[in-house]
Amino acid sequence: MESDSLYYARRALQEETRAARALSEHAREWHAQLARQFKARLTEQPLDA
């Protein structure tokens, strides 16, 4: 099973990629916001998680 920290790191990267490939400004901002949220959750994880 995937750890929370690996999940958040993977999802942040996926959303950054989607933001870079987005065709509209709205979609770009949406995916960038999701990437920021996943990165924030990643930094909140304890190191031993």
PyMOL commands that set and color helices and strands:
alter all, ss='L'
color gray80, all
select helices_A, chain A and resi 4-21+25-44
alter helices_A, ss='H'
color red, helices_A
deselect
rebuild
show_as cartoon
